[in-house]
């Protein structure tokens, strides 16, 4: 008893189908099934090249110079610049304070020298004046020492660790995502038909049953349904 087979899903193909393609759920003849298989296999080398390129990029040390690390280095440079500007501002303030105190000391020193010259010229100094001058000299000397040994009140620079937040993980994705088997970019019949249309005349599918040259085609990714006679 014979069962009728469905025609090949490829347009303009009059041959009966021999298998059901599991990825696109279309019935194909043996020739177009092999062409469909070859079209899928032909994409593998390109994908392998892309994986190798990704491997080279991943193993390249320049990968560490990511945009995030670049931003962190820029932040460090800006922070150093900010600290440097703060330091220069405080140095300027200190120089200004020193200059003001030195101006006062210079005036005091000129006053002491003038009084001393007057006492020497008149030769009528009293012990009280001598004691006062001695105390002024001692006080002036102490003031100079204090200025030379000035100590700043410096608080340590406290940096909040929350100033910079580093994500612990990137967005999770399924890197091995595979689309549903029934979804394809184009229907198998269109792909195979277009491919068959551009083949030279001597390479187009043989209208007769495929011979020895087609015996080795792979059907591992297809769900094969026998459509021949029982």
KEZA-360214 format. One line per field, with one value per atom (N, C-alpha, C, CB): atom name; residue in one letter; x, y, z negated. Coordinates in steps of 0.1 Angstrom, whole numbers. Atoms other than C-alpha are relative to their C-alpha. Glycine has a CB too. Example, Ala and Ser with C-alpha at 12.3 -4.5 7.8 and 13.67 -1.06 7.14 Angstrom:
atomo c(N,CA,C,CB,N,CA,C,CB) .
residuo c(A,A,A,A,S,S,S,S) .
X c(9,123,9,-10,-9,137,-8,4) .
Y c(-12,-45,12,0,-11,-11,11,5) .
Z c(0,-78,0,-12,0,-71,-8,14) .
//
This chain:
atomo c(N,CA,C,CB,N,CA,C,CB,N,CA,C,CB,N,CA,C,CB,N,CA,C,CB,N,CA,C,CB,N,CA,C,CB,N,CA,C,CB,N,CA,C,CB,N,CA,C,CB,N,CA,C,CB,N,CA,C,CB,N,CA,C,CB,N,CA,C,CB,N,CA,C,CB,N,CA,C,CB,N,CA,C,CB,N,CA,C,CB,N,CA,C,CB,N,CA,C,CB,N,CA,C,CB,N,CA,C,CB,N,CA,C,CB,N,CA,C,CB,N,CA,C,CB,N,CA,C,CB,N,CA,C,CB,N,CA,C,CB,N,CA,C,CB,N,CA,C,CB,N,CA,C,CB,N,CA,C,CB,N,CA,C,CB,N,CA,C,CB,N,CA,C,CB,N,CA,C,CB,N,CA,C,CB,N,CA,C,CB,N,CA,C,CB,N,CA,C,CB,N,CA,C,CB,N,CA,C,CB,N,CA,C,CB,N,CA,C,CB,N,CA,C,CB,N,CA,C,CB,N,CA,C,CB,N,CA,C,CB,N,CA,C,CB,N,CA,C,CB,N,CA,C,CB,N,CA,C,CB,N,CA,C,CB,N,CA,C,CB,N,CA,C,CB,N,CA,C,CB,N,CA,C,CB,N,CA,C,CB,N,CA,C,CB,N,CA,C,CB,N,CA,C,CB,N,CA,C,CB,N,CA,C,CB,N,CA,C,CB,N,CA,C,CB,N,CA,C,CB,N,CA,C,CB,N,CA,C,CB,N,CA,C,CB,N,CA,C,CB,N,CA,C,CB,N,CA,C,CB,N,CA,C,CB,N,CA,C,CB,N,CA,C,CB,N,CA,C,CB,N,CA,C,CB,N,CA,C,CB,N,CA,C,CB,N,CA,C,CB,N,CA,C,CB,N,CA,C,CB,N,CA,C,CB,N,CA,C,CB,N,CA,C,CB,N,CA,C,CB,N,CA,C,CB,N,CA,C,CB,N,CA,C,CB,N,CA,C,CB,N,CA,C,CB,N,CA,C,CB,N,CA,C,CB,N,CA,C,CB,N,CA,C,CB,N,CA,C,CB,N,CA,C,CB,N,CA,C,CB,N,CA,C,CB,N,CA,C,CB,N,CA,C,CB,N,CA,C,CB,N,CA,C,CB,N,CA,C,CB,N,CA,C,CB,N,CA,C,CB,N,CA,C,CB,N,CA,C,CB,N,CA,C,CB,N,CA,C,CB,N,CA,C,CB,N,CA,C,CB,N,CA,C,CB,N,CA,C,CB,N,CA,C,CB,N,CA,C,CB,N,CA,C,CB,N,CA,C,CB,N,CA,C,CB,N,CA,C,CB,N,CA,C,CB,N,CA,C,CB,N,CA,C,CB,N,CA,C,CB,N,CA,C,CB,N,CA,C,CB,N,CA,C,CB,N,CA,C,CB,N,CA,C,CB,N,CA,C,CB,N,CA,C,CB,N,CA,C,CB,N,CA,C,CB,N,CA,C,CB,N,CA,C,CB,N,CA,C,CB,N,CA,C,CB,N,CA,C,CB,N,CA,C,CB,N,CA,C,CB,N,CA,C,CB,N,CA,C,CB,N,CA,C,CB,N,CA,C,CB,N,CA,C,CB,N,CA,C,CB,N,CA,C,CB,N,CA,C,CB,N,CA,C,CB,N,CA,C,CB,N,CA,C,CB,N,CA,C,CB,N,CA,C,CB,N,CA,C,CB,N,CA,C,CB,N,CA,C,CB,N,CA,C,CB,N,CA,C,CB,N,CA,C,CB,N,CA,C,CB,N,CA,C,CB,N,CA,C,CB,N,CA,C,CB,N,CA,C,CB,N,CA,C,CB,N,CA,C,CB,N,CA,C,CB,N,CA,C,CB,N,CA,C,CB,N,CA,C,CB,N,CA,C,CB,N,CA,C,CB,N,CA,C,CB,N,CA,C,CB,N,CA,C,CB,N,CA,C,CB,N,CA,C,CB,N,CA,C,CB,N,CA,C,CB,N,CA,C,CB,N,CA,C,CB,N,CA,C,CB,N,CA,C,CB,N,CA,C,CB,N,CA,C,CB,N,CA,C,CB,N,CA,C,CB,N,CA,C,CB,N,CA,C,CB,N,CA,C,CB,N,CA,C,CB,N,CA,C,CB,N,CA,C,CB,N,CA,C,CB,N,CA,C,CB,N,CA,C,CB,N,CA,C,CB,N,CA,C,CB,N,CA,C,CB,N,CA,C,CB,N,CA,C,CB,N,CA,C,CB,N,CA,C,CB,N,CA,C,CB,N,CA,C,CB,N,CA,C,CB,N,CA,C,CB,N,CA,C,CB,N,CA,C,CB,N,CA,C,CB,N,CA,C,CB,N,CA,C,CB,N,CA,C,CB,N,CA,C,CB,N,CA,C,CB,N,CA,C,CB,N,CA,C,CB,N,CA,C,CB,N,CA,C,CB,N,CA,C,CB,N,CA,C,CB,N,CA,C,CB,N,CA,C,CB,N,CA,C,CB,N,CA,C,CB,N,CA,C,CB,N,CA,C,CB,N,CA,C,CB,N,CA,C,CB,N,CA,C,CB) .
residuo c(X,X,X,X,X,X,X,X,X,X,X,X,X,X,X,X,X,X,X,X,X,X,X,X,X,X,X,X,X,X,X,X,X,X,X,X,X,X,X,X,X,X,X,X,X,X,X,X,X,X,X,X,X,X,X,X,X,X,X,X,X,X,X,X,X,X,X,X,X,X,X,X,X,X,X,X,X,X,X,X,X,X,X,X,X,X,X,X,X,X,X,X,X,X,X,X,X,X,X,X,X,X,X,X,X,X,X,X,X,X,X,X,X,X,X,X,X,X,X,X,X,X,X,X,X,X,X,X,X,X,X,X,X,X,X,X,X,X,X,X,X,X,X,X,X,X,X,X,X,X,X,X,X,X,X,X,X,X,X,X,X,X,X,X,X,X,X,X,X,X,X,X,X,X,X,X,X,X,X,X,X,X,X,X,X,X,X,X,X,X,X,X,X,X,X,X,X,X,X,X,X,X,X,X,X,X,X,X,X,X,X,X,X,X,X,X,X,X,X,X,X,X,X,X,X,X,X,X,X,X,X,X,X,X,X,X,X,X,X,X,X,X,X,X,X,X,X,X,X,X,X,X,X,X,X,X,X,X,X,X,X,X,X,X,X,X,X,X,X,X,X,X,X,X,X,X,X,X,X,X,X,X,X,X,X,X,X,X,X,X,X,X,X,X,X,X,X,X,X,X,X,X,X,X,X,X,X,X,X,X,X,X,X,X,X,X,X,X,X,X,X,X,X,X,X,X,X,X,X,X,X,X,X,X,X,X,X,X,X,X,X,X,X,X,X,X,X,X,X,X,X,X,X,X,X,X,X,X,X,X,X,X,X,X,X,X,X,X,X,X,X,X,X,X,X,X,X,X,X,X,X,X,X,X,X,X,X,X,X,X,X,X,X,X,X,X,X,X,X,X,X,X,X,X,X,X,X,X,X,X,X,X,X,X,X,X,X,X,X,X,X,X,X,X,X,X,X,X,X,X,X,X,X,X,X,X,X,X,X,X,X,X,X,X,X,X,X,X,X,X,X,X,X,X,X,X,X,X,X,X,X,X,X,X,X,X,X,X,X,X,X,X,X,X,X,X,X,X,X,X,X,X,X,X,X,X,X,X,X,X,X,X,X,X,X,X,X,X,X,X,X,X,X,X,X,X,X,X,X,X,X,X,X,X,X,X,X,X,X,X,X,X,X,X,X,X,X,X,X,X,X,X,X,X,X,X,X,X,X,X,X,X,X,X,X,X,X,X,X,X,X,X,X,X,X,X,X,X,X,X,X,X,X,X,X,X,X,X,X,X,X,X,X,X,X,X,X,X,X,X,X,X,X,X,X,X,X,X,X,X,X,X,X,X,X,X,X,X,X,X,X,X,X,X,X,X,X,X,X,X,X,X,X,X,X,X,X,X,X,X,X,X,X,X,X,X,X,X,X,X,X,X,X,X,X,X,X,X,X,X,X,X,X,X,X,X,X,X,X,X,X,X,X,X,X,X,X,X,X,X,X,X,X,X,X,X,X,X,X,X,X,X,X,X,X,X,X,X,X,X,X,X,X,X,X,X,X,X,X,X,X,X,X,X,X,X,X,X,X,X,X,X,X,X,X,X,X,X,X,X,X,X,X,X,X,X,X,X,X,X,X,X,X,X,X,X,X,X,X,X,X,X,X,X,X,X,X,X,X,X,X,X,X,X,X,X,X,X,X,X,X,X,X,X,X,X,X,X,X,X,X,X,X,X,X,X,X,X,X,X,X,X,X,X,X,X,X,X,X,X,X,X,X,X,X,X,X,X,X,X,X,X,X,X,X,X,X,X,X,X,X,X,X,X,X,X,X,X,X,X,X,X,X,X,X,X,X,X,X,X,X,X,X,X,X,X,X,X,X,X,X,X,X,X,X,X,X,X,X,X,X,X,X,X,X,X,X,X,X,X,X,X,X,X,X,X,X,X,X,X,X,X,X,X,X,X,X,X,X,X,X,X,X,X,X,X,X,X,X,X,X,X,X,X,X,X,X,X,X,X,X,X,X,X,X,X,X,X,X,X,X,X,X,X,X,X,X,X,X,X,X,X,X,X,X,X,X,X,X,X) .
X c(8,0,9,-10,-8,14,-7,4,6,9,5,4,-4,9,9,-13,-9,37,-3,15,2,35,11,0,-11,53,10,-7,-10,85,-5,13,5,79,7,3,-7,104,-9,14,8,85,7,-3,-5,89,6,9,-5,101,-12,8,11,79,3,-2,-3,96,-7,15,7,79,10,-5,-9,92,4,-8,-5,113,2,13,-3,118,-6,15,5,104,11,-11,-11,129,-5,3,4,128,1,9,-2,140,-10,14,10,114,-13,5,13,87,-5,-10,5,86,5,5,-4,87,8,-13,-10,116,3,12,-5,128,15,-1,-14,162,10,4,-10,181,-1,-2,1,167,2,-14,-4,171,15,-6,-15,208,4,6,-4,210,-3,-8,3,193,10,-14,-10,217,13,2,-13,247,0,3,1,234,2,-13,-2,233,14,-9,-14,267,10,4,-9,282,1,-5,-1,275,9,-14,-8,296,14,1,-14,331,0,6,0,321,-2,-11,3,307,13,-11,-12,339,11,6,-9,360,-4,0,5,339,4,-15,-4,345,15,-4,-15,383,4,7,-3,383,-4,-8,4,364,11,-14,-10,390,13,3,-12,419,-3,3,3,401,0,-13,1,395,13,-9,-14,431,9,5,-8,444,0,-5,-2,458,-7,14,6,443,-15,1,14,409,-2,-4,1,417,-2,13,2,417,-14,11,14,380,-4,-9,5,359,-2,-14,1,353,13,-6,-13,390,5,10,-3,395,-6,-3,7,369,6,-15,-7,386,13,2,-13,420,-3,8,3,404,-5,-12,4,388,12,-10,-12,422,8,9,-7,438,-7,1,7,410,1,-15,-2,413,14,-2,-14,451,0,10,0,444,-7,-7,8,418,9,-13,-9,443,11,5,-10,470,-4,6,6,448,-2,-13,3,438,13,-7,-13,475,5,10,-5,485,-8,-1,8,456,4,-15,-4,467,14,-1,-13,503,0,9,1,493,-5,-9,5,473,11,-12,-11,503,10,7,-9,526,-5,4,6,502,0,-15,-1,500,14,-5,-14,538,4,9,-4,542,-6,-5,6,517,7,-15,-7,535,14,1,-13,569,0,7,1,557,-2,-12,1,546,13,-11,-13,579,10,5,-9,598,-2,-1,3,580,4,-15,-4,586,15,-5,-15,623,5,5,-4,626,-3,-8,3,609,11,-14,-10,633,14,1,-12,663,1,3,1,652,1,-13,-1,647,14,-10,-14,681,10,4,-9,698,-1,-2,2,682,6,-15,-6,693,15,-4,-14,728,5,5,-4,729,-1,-9,2,716,8,-15,-8,735,-7,14,7,708,-11,-7,10,691,-1,5,3,675,-1,-13,1,673,-14,2,14,636,0,-10,0,643,9,7,-9,671,-9,12,8,647,-11,-7,11,619,6,-6,-6,643,4,13,-3,655,-12,7,12,620,-5,-11,5,611,9,1,-9,642,-4,14,4,632,-13,0,13,596,1,-10,-2,607,7,8,-7,631,-10,12,10,603,-10,-7,10,579,6,-4,-7,605,1,14,-1,610,-14,5,13,573,-4,-11,4,569,8,3,-8,598,-5,14,5,582,-15,6,15,546,-5,-5,6,525,-14,1,13,494,-9,0,10,462,-5,-11,3,458,-8,12,8,430,2,-16,-2,434,-11,1,10,417,-8,8,9,388,-8,-10,7,375,-11,10,12,340,1,-13,-1,342,-11,1,12,308,1,-13,-2,322,0,13,-1,328,-6,15,7,305,4,-15,-4,318,-10,14,10,291,7,-8,-6,298,-2,-6,2,284,-8,-8,6,272,-14,8,13,237,1,-7,0,231,-7,-6,6,224,3,5,-2,220,8,-14,-8,250,-2,15,3,239,-14,5,14,205,-3,-6,4,189,-14,3,14,157,-8,-1,8,128,2,-15,-3,133,-9,1,10,102,2,-14,-2,115,13,1,-12,139,-1,0,-1,150,-9,14,8,134,-5,8,5,114,10,-14,-10,135,-3,-1,3,116,6,-15,-6,127,15,-5,-15,163,5,5,-4,167,-3,-5,5,147,9,-14,-9,169,13,1,-13,200,0,5,1,189,-1,-12,2,179,13,-10,-13,215,11,5,-10,232,2,-4,-2,248,-9,15,9,228,5,-2,-5,251,1,14,0,249,-13,9,13,212,-4,-10,4,194,-4,-11,4,189,-15,9,14,152,-2,-8,1,158,3,8,-3,162,15,-4,-14,196,8,2,-8,224,11,7,-10,257,5,11,-6,268,-8,1,8,240,-2,-13,3,242,6,6,-7,265,-6,14,5,242,-4,-11,3,237,-14,10,14,203,-1,-10,0,213,-8,15,7,196,-15,6,13,164,-8,0,9,135,-5,-12,3,132,-13,11,12,98,0,-13,-1,98,-14,2,12,74,-1,0,0,82,-11,14,10,61,4,0,-2,57,2,-13) .
Y c(-12,0,12,0,-12,34,12,3,-13,67,12,1,-12,100,9,7,-9,124,14,-4,-14,161,6,8,-6,183,7,9,-8,200,14,0,-14,234,11,3,-10,251,3,-5,-3,270,-5,15,5,257,-14,10,14,223,-9,-2,9,195,-14,-2,13,167,-2,-1,3,150,2,-14,-2,158,-13,8,12,133,2,-4,-2,149,13,1,-12,175,7,-4,-8,202,4,13,-2,204,15,-8,-14,241,9,4,-9,256,-7,5,7,229,0,5,0,226,-13,12,12,195,3,-8,-3,194,-13,6,11,171,-3,2,3,154,10,-14,-10,179,13,3,-13,210,-2,6,2,194,1,-14,-1,190,15,-9,-14,226,8,6,-7,238,-3,-3,5,218,7,-15,-6,232,15,-2,-14,268,3,5,-2,264,-3,-10,3,247,11,-13,-10,275,12,5,-11,300,-3,3,4,281,6,-15,-5,292,15,-2,-14,329,2,7,-1,324,-4,-8,4,306,11,-13,-11,335,11,6,-10,359,-4,2,4,338,1,-15,-2,337,14,-6,-15,375,4,8,-3,378,-5,-5,6,355,8,-14,-8,376,14,3,-13,408,-2,5,2,392,-2,-13,3,380,12,-12,-12,414,8,8,-8,434,13,2,-13,466,-1,5,1,452,7,-15,-6,465,15,-3,-14,500,3,6,-2,500,15,-9,-14,532,3,2,-3,527,3,-13,-3,526,13,-11,-13,556,11,1,-10,575,1,-4,0,564,8,-14,-7,577,15,-6,-15,610,6,2,-5,613,2,-10,-2,607,12,-13,-12,634,12,0,-12,658,2,-1,-1,649,6,-14,-5,655,15,-7,-15,689,8,2,-7,698,1,-8,-1,689,10,-14,-9,708,15,-2,-13,739,4,1,-2,736,3,-11,-2,733,14,-11,-13,764,11,2,-10,784,1,-3,-1,775,5,-14,-6,783,15,-6,-14,817,7,3,-6,823,0,-9,0,813,11,-14,-11,836,14,-1,-13,864,3,1,-2,858,3,-13,-2,856,14,-10,-13,888,11,3,-10,907,0,-4,0,895,6,-15,-6,904,15,-6,-15,939,6,3,-5,943,-1,-8,2,929,10,-14,-10,952,14,1,-13,982,0,3,1,970,0,-14,0,964,14,-10,-14,999,9,6,-8,1013,-3,-3,3,994,6,-16,-6,1005,15,-3,-14,1041,4,6,-3,1040,-3,-9,4,1023,11,-13,-11,1050,13,3,-12,1077,-1,3,2,1061,1,-14,-1,1058,14,-9,-13,1093,9,6,-8,1108,-5,1,6,1085,2,6,-2,1089,-11,14,11,1055,-4,-12,5,1042,-15,6,14,1006,-5,-5,3,1006,-1,10,0,1015,-12,13,12,988,-12,-1,12,962,-1,0,0,973,-4,14,4,971,-14,9,14,937,-9,-3,8,924,1,5,-1,938,-8,15,8,921,-15,2,14,888,-4,-3,2,891,-1,11,-1,900,-13,12,12,870,-12,-2,11,847,0,1,-1,860,-5,15,5,853,-15,6,14,818,-7,-5,5,812,0,8,0,823,-10,14,10,800,-14,2,14,770,-1,-3,0,776,-14,10,13,744,2,-9,-1,741,-10,-3,10,724,-6,7,7,699,-13,-4,12,674,-10,4,9,642,1,-15,-1,641,-13,2,12,617,-1,1,2,602,-10,-5,9,587,-11,7,10,553,-1,-14,0,559,11,3,-10,587,-7,8,7,560,-14,-2,13,530,-9,2,9,500,-11,-5,11,476,-14,0,14,440,-9,-6,9,424,8,-12,-6,434,-6,-1,5,428,-15,8,14,391,-3,-9,3,377,-15,9,14,342,0,-7,-1,341,-12,-1,12,307,0,-13,-1,319,-5,14,5,300,3,-16,-3,311,-13,9,12,287,-6,4,7,261,3,-14,-2,271,14,-2,-13,307,1,10,-1,315,14,-10,-14,348,0,4,1,336,-15,3,14,305,-8,0,8,276,-1,-14,1,274,12,-1,-12,310,0,13,1,305,-10,-4,10,273,3,-14,-4,285,10,4,-10,316,-5,12,6,296,-9,-8,9,271,8,-9,-8,299,5,11,-6,313,-11,9,10,280,-1,-14,2,273,-12,-3,10,251,-14,1,14,221,-3,-1,3,224,0,10,0,227,-14,7,13,200,-9,1,10,168,-3,-12,3,163,-15,3,14,126,-2,-9,3,109,1,-15,-2,119,-12,8,12,96,-1,-1,3,87,13,-7,-13,124,6,10,-6,131,-9,4,10,101,4,-14,-4,118,11,2,-12,147,-3,6,2,152,4,8,-3,151,0,-10,1,152,11,1,-10,185,0,14,1,175,-12,-1,11,154,-6,5,6,130,-8,-9,7,118,-8,9,8,89,2,-15,-2,98,-10,14,10,69,-10,-6,11,39,-9,-9,9,15,-14,-1) .
Z c(0,0,0,-12,-2,10,-6,15,6,-8,8,-15,-8,11,-9,5,7,1,4,4,-3,-2,9,-14,-9,24,-8,10,6,16,-2,8,3,-1,8,-15,-8,22,13,4,-12,49,13,1,-13,85,-1,5,1,71,1,-13,-2,83,-6,15,6,64,-13,-2,13,35,-12,0,12,0,-6,-11,6,-18,-15,6,15,-53,-4,-2,7,-77,-7,-10,6,-86,-14,9,14,-124,-4,-9,4,-125,6,4,-6,-101,2,13,-1,-101,14,-10,-14,-63,6,8,-7,-41,12,4,-11,-17,7,-5,-7,10,-5,15,5,5,5,5,-5,27,-8,15,7,10,-15,2,14,-24,-2,-5,1,-17,2,10,-2,-4,-13,12,12,-35,-11,-5,9,-56,2,0,-4,-37,-3,15,3,-41,-15,5,14,-78,-4,-8,3,-80,5,6,-5,-59,-9,14,10,-87,-11,-5,12,-112,0,-1,0,-100,-4,14,3,-102,-15,8,14,-137,-8,-4,7,-147,1,7,-2,-133,-10,14,10,-155,-14,1,14,-186,-2,-2,1,-179,-1,13,2,-175,-14,11,14,-208,-10,-3,9,-224,0,4,-1,-211,-8,14,7,-224,-15,5,15,-258,-6,-2,6,-262,2,7,-2,-251,-13,12,13,-281,1,-3,-2,-266,-4,14,5,-277,-13,0,13,-311,0,-8,-1,-298,5,10,-4,-297,-3,-8,3,-298,-14,7,15,-335,-6,-6,6,-343,5,4,-5,-321,-8,15,8,-340,-14,-1,13,-373,0,-5,-1,-361,1,12,-1,-351,-13,11,13,-385,-9,-7,8,-401,4,1,-4,-380,-5,15,5,-389,-15,4,15,-426,-3,-6,3,-425,3,9,-3,-408,-11,14,10,-434,-13,-3,11,-462,2,-4,-3,-445,-1,14,1,-442,-15,8,15,-479,-7,-6,6,-489,4,5,-4,-469,-7,16,7,-484,-15,1,14,-519,-2,-7,0,-511,1,11,-2,-499,-12,12,13,-531,-10,-4,10,-552,3,0,-3,-533,-3,15,3,-537,-15,5,14,-575,-5,-7,3,-577,3,7,-5,-557,-10,14,9,-580,-14,-2,13,-612,2,-5,-2,-597,1,12,-1,-589,-14,9,13,-625,-8,-8,7,-638,5,2,-6,-615,-7,15,7,-630,-14,1,14,-665,-1,-6,0,-657,2,10,-3,-643,-13,12,13,-675,-11,-5,11,-698,4,-1,-4,-678,-2,15,2,-679,-15,6,15,-717,-5,-7,5,-722,5,6,-4,-701,-8,15,8,-721,-14,-1,13,-754,1,-5,-2,-741,2,12,-2,-729,-13,11,11,-761,-12,-4,11,-784,-14,-1,13,-811,-2,0,1,-810,-15,8,14,-842,1,-5,1,-854,5,-14,-5,-846,15,-5,-15,-810,5,5,-4,-808,-1,-9,2,-822,11,-14,-10,-798,14,1,-13,-768,0,2,1,-780,3,-13,-1,-782,14,-10,-13,-748,10,5,-9,-732,-2,-4,3,-749,7,-15,-6,-737,15,-5,-14,-702,5,4,-4,-700,-1,-9,1,-712,11,-14,-11,-686,13,2,-13,-658,-1,1,1,-671,2,-14,-2,-672,15,-8,-14,-636,8,5,-7,-625,-3,-4,4,-643,0,-13,0,-634,4,10,-3,-634,4,-13,-5,-613,-7,15,4,-625,12,-9,-12,-598,-3,8,1,-597,11,-1,-11,-577,10,-6,-11,-544,0,14,0,-547,13,-13,-13,-515,-2,11,2,-516,11,1,-10,-499,10,-7,-9,-484,11,-9,-10,-463,14,-2,-13,-436,-3,5,1,-432,12,-1,-11,-412,0,-2,-1,-400,-2,13,3,-412,12,-12,-12,-380,10,-4,-11,-346,2,13,-3,-332,4,10,-4,-331,13,-12,-13,-297,3,12,-4,-283,13,2,-11,-261,10,-4,-9,-246,4,-7,-3,-238,14,-1,-13,-210,3,1,-3,-192,1,13,-2,-191,14,-1,-12,-164,11,-2,-11,-145,6,-5,-5,-140,8,-12,-8,-112,6,11,-7,-94,12,3,-12,-62,0,13,-2,-53,7,6,-7,-42,15,-6,-15,-9,7,2,-7,-1,1,-7,0,-11,10,-14,-9,8,14,-4,-14,38,6,0,-5,41,3,-10,-2,37,13,-12,-11,63,13,-1,-12,88,5,-3,-4,88,4,-10,-3,94,15,-6,-14,128,5,4,-5,151,-3,15,2,147,-15,6,14,109,-7,-8,6,104,-3,10,5,87,11,-10,-10,107,-2,-1,2,114,-3,12,4,110,-14,9,14,77,-2,-4,2,62,0,-13,-1,69,-11,13,10,52,-6,6,5,49,-12,11,11,24,-12,6,11,2,-13,4,12,-23,-7,3,7,-33,-14,8,14,-70,-3,-8,4,-85,-16,6,15,-122,-6,-5,6,-128,5,3,-5,-110,-6,15,4,-121,13,-9,-13,-92,-1,5,-1,-82,13,-1,-12,-57,7,-3,-8,-29,11,5,-11,-6,-2,2,1,1,-12,13,10,-27,6,-10) .
//
